[in-house]
Structure formats: C-alpha cells, structure tokens
Amino acid sequence: MPLGLLKYGLKKAHPSKRHFNTCADLKPSYDVVIVGGGGHVLATAYYLAKQWGITNVAVLEKSYLASGNTARNTAIVRSNYLTPEGVRFYDESVKLFQGLSNELDYNILYSERGHLTLAHTDAAIRTSRWRAEVNKHLDINSKVVYPDELKKLCPHLNLSQDTRYPVMGALYHPPGAIARHDAVAWGYAKGAFERGVELHTHTEVTGFNIQNGKIAGVKTNRGSINCGTVIQAVAGSSSEVSKLAGFKLPIKSIPLQACVSEPVKPFLNIIVVSGSLHVYVSQSSRGELVMGSASDPYPLYSTRSTLDFKEELMTHLLELFPFLGKVKILRQWAGTTDMTPDFSPVMGLTPVQNYYIDAGWGTWGFKATPVCGKRMAETIATGKVPELIKPFELERFYRFEQVGERGAASVGH
Amino acid sequence: MKLMPCPINGLRNISEFICGGEVEEMPNPVTGSDHEWSEYLFMENNTKGIVREWWMHVPSSYWFIAERNTATEEIVTTYPSSELFKRRVEFTQANTSDV
C-alpha cells in the first residue's frame, strides 16, 4: 500500500488537492510533443520525465484527458498471449502494473483475480494448450484446466453438457487482473505534471510542419509550435492523424462495444472469457458485471451502441451464467479500436523522421499502458527502438513479417 | 437491425453481409513491386466520411459495391460491381491473347 494513503487515512481531516492542472498557453517550442491524451500518452510523458529527465514536453489532447479508449475498455490486464513477442511484451506490462500503485503513489485498484479463457471445441483446447506451452516456456503462469478444476475456480459457471456450446476446458492464467482505468491515466498524468510536463486539453492537432522528411512543428487550433520530436498515440483516430503527417497505416477503425449490469452481490471473483462465444465478463469491486463481446463487423468511426451486440452477448452470457437472466444492463458504451491485420500493435518509427507512432492497439491497449509508455519513452530518449517492441514496427508489413497474435481478445480464433 | 440495400436482394439485415474492404486499384499482377503489393494488401485509407467498399451478401454469395459514410453510419448507395469494373483483369501476360 502506498505510504501516503496510510498517512492520509490516519488523519482527521481529508482535504483533496487537485492532481494536475492543464496549462494556459502553449510555448513556442518543445523538445517533445505528444499527440493524444490517453493512458499511453500520459505513461510515455511520465517515463520521459521520470526515467530520462526529458520534461520540456507538451501533451496535446483534442478533448479532456483519458476521454477516448482509456475510458472505454474493460480494464483487464493479462499476459497469456500466443506469440513469444506478445507474451514477453505483456509480461513486462503485467509486472509494471503490479507495482504501479506504489510507483505512482496513486491507488489504481489493481485486483488480481485470475483469468479463464474458456474452450468449447477441440480446436480451442488445442489453442489453449499451445498458449499454455508458449507461456510456460517464457515463465508465465498459465495452464490448461478441465471441468473438475473449473468447478473449483468458478463455482457458478454453467458446466452442463446440455448447452449449445458446452465448456470443455479453459486456459487458466492466475496473474490475470483488473484495474481502475481512469486511475491509471490520472496517476500517470499527476506524475508527469509534477515533473514539469505540460498538459494541454481541448487542443486539436490540425497539421504538421515537416521539412526534408523530418518533423519540425505541429499546427493546432491554438496556434503553431515547433518541436524536435512528435509521438502520435491517438487510438481511434490513428489513420486520420497519420494522414496529416503524410503516411498510411494498416489500420481499420472498428467499434468495440461493452456494457455493465446493475450491481449484484459479489459472486464472480475470476475473469471469464470465451473467445469462441465472444464473451468476456468480470465483476467490479462495486458489484457490476463488466461485459464485452466481439468487435463490430465493419469499420465505423461512430461510438453508437446496437441491440445486435447486446443480443449476441447476452445469448452466450446466459449459457455461461443462466441465473443472470433477470439482471438489468445499467450502462453501455463503445470505443473506436484500431484493428490491424495481424492483431498486433504498430509502434516505433514511421516514414517521417523523429515522428514516432503508437497505434494499432485494437482490443488490447489498456493492458499495455505501462510497458508502452516505458518503451516509447526509451525509444525517444535513446533514439533506438528497444528489442521488446521492435517486432511491432510499421515496417513489418513491407517485409511480410506480421506478428499473428491470436491471443487477442474479441477476435475469432 | 441496420438494413443494407442489396442490388439484387433488396433491403436485408446487415448481419447477412460481410464488408470486403475499400475498393482500391490492384497493382499490376506482372510488374507490381513487393512494396506496391504491401500497400495494396495492408495499408488502409480508413477514411472518416464517405467510402467506397466491397460488400457481399453471404447467403447468395453476391459481391457488390456500397458507398457509405463511416462517420454517420449512413449507406449512401449500392450498385453492382460491373458499374465500376468494365474490363476483365488479366493476371498473366501469357493468357492476355486467350480472351
């Protein structure tokens, strides 16, 4: 537990002070400009300032901080991916998450629950075993469990064989966790702000000043600024922003919907996911069931919700937990995800010199927040792309070296 | 449910269709470079606004063109692909003379 929290708890008065402020005016020039204002951006700003002492940094966010996909995910953290590249990357993220409340002195409500990926077919069992073996090889705690053990891990799960898709087994990943997504963003924002990073909200980037293939400045709705380096991290608008810089991305913008139920008594301590049924569900500390399903079937920049989504989700959810039939939905929302053809992100260098990208986070962005921030900061500070994120560079599509990540959520396997 | 006007089947639920992606000009099958093919296969315009896309009505396996607005989710118009593609695409120089 962060020490500050303990001291605060023992005090008589509990004054709350503002965690961070936005800045009044843009300076004419910055060393680094980060376009976007979500978790990845704030984490990058934090590590730039803390680890590398780079504090002449401006964060330019079109709306308010953490208003996009950082606020629209289902807050699951795990590292049981399929490709060694993916597993190594997310493992570092999980480790950073585990110590994050202490690191930021800000409670991110990190709650380790365990994570089950259900298998309903022989093929899914095979993929589970494959993932378990890759995970074990890389020292990640994952194993395949069968109904006898599932019964103990998740007593309320319907293991009847009389359903359309009976549960045959699952990939069990004990370090699977959930965290408060807003707190992750705010904690990083606070840390970055305290170290001198400027946070500019309601500042929309309208163009870039590129000279001889090298970034020289950024145009915004509040005037132009000069800069040495730009990082673009604007999930949901990645293609639109990269077009301003003059290059295309292998990304389709596809909505991903989610919803929460009314709060019910705690019964679900574990995170339950089914790739084949397109369901993932966990119970928040407030008792709400946080639920998501498949990505929408076609590209769209709208965050509308549809009945089709809920019908599909509930059909399958009620097979897994039939007693939830009378529970009502409380809220629904959608985020615009950056879907790449290989379900892996796009990170690192771009065709424009000193213009770095962090995009393509599809349905797997929140859980990468700390590692992404740390490694993007390292990339900027050292001018060298770390080995850990090298496999995810944009250039891979021109070398036909995609990283086929079938461990991604909300996509068919 | 959202309805899609199929040029041969009329208004149908959009769940009966799949989106085949943006209509883009294919690189020359014989002379196209690897770079051109990568661009064609992987890079997307991903336009926010009116796009021209391939769609297929799955039960009838019928491919057609749809123009729709990706910001508002309105379908502007749909029409048979023959309105865009007037000529057969030849994949090798050798059989050009066969057709």
Chai-1 contact restraints between the chains, C-beta under 6 A:
chainA,res_idxA,chainB,res_idxB,connection_type,confidence,min_distance_angstrom,max_distance_angstrom,comment,restraint_id
A,S239,B,N46,contact,1.0,0.0,6.0,A-B,restraint_1
A,E240,B,K48,contact,1.0,0.0,6.0,A-B,restraint_2
A,K248,B,M43,contact,1.0,0.0,6.0,A-B,restraint_3
A,P250,B,F42,contact,1.0,0.0,6.0,A-B,restraint_4
A,P250,B,M43,contact,1.0,0.0,6.0,A-B,restraint_5
A,I251,B,N46,contact,1.0,0.0,6.0,A-B,restraint_6
A,K252,B,E44,contact,1.0,0.0,6.0,A-B,restraint_7
A,K252,B,N46,contact,1.0,0.0,6.0,A-B,restraint_8
A,S253,B,N46,contact,1.0,0.0,6.0,A-B,restraint_9
A,Y298,B,C19,contact,1.0,0.0,6.0,A-B,restraint_10
A,P299,B,T70,contact,1.0,0.0,6.0,A-B,restraint_11
A,L300,B,T70,contact,1.0,0.0,6.0,A-B,restraint_12
A,L300,B,E73,contact,1.0,0.0,6.0,A-B,restraint_13
A,Y301,B,K48,contact,1.0,0.0,6.0,A-B,restraint_14
A,Y301,B,T70,contact,1.0,0.0,6.0,A-B,restraint_15
A,Y301,B,A71,contact,1.0,0.0,6.0,A-B,restraint_16
A,S302,B,E73,contact,1.0,0.0,6.0,A-B,restraint_17
A,D308,B,M1,contact,1.0,0.0,6.0,A-B,restraint_18
A,P341,B,F42,contact,1.0,0.0,6.0,A-B,restraint_19
A,F397,B,S38,contact,1.0,0.0,6.0,A-B,restraint_20
A,F397,B,F42,contact,1.0,0.0,6.0,A-B,restraint_21
A,Y398,B,S38,contact,1.0,0.0,6.0,A-B,restraint_22
